[in-house]
Amino acid sequence: MKWRDGVHPLAATSSNRRRRNQAVSLLSPLRYYLEIGLGVFLKGVGLEVLWRQTVTMAALGLGVFALGLGVFRRRLA
């Protein structure tokens, strides 16, 4: 099976993608999850190096949670 640009999970951390795909990948939590996972398990770095990825992934999670909460509240009303 041949992977297309942006489909393979490791493509989220690739730096040789098209600019459009790079911009879209900034909204994907998978990108930050992979950067954190690779940093911790393969490079042995800690939170002092990966704090930006952690904060960004938490912000994305809170944003999705807030959107879901808003949709839920509208459906109950």
Buried (B, 14 or more C-beta within 10 A) or exposed (E): EEEEEBEEEEBBBBEEBEEEEBEEBEEBBBBBBBBBEBBBEEEEEEEEEBEEBEEBBEEBEEEEEEEEEEEEEEEEE
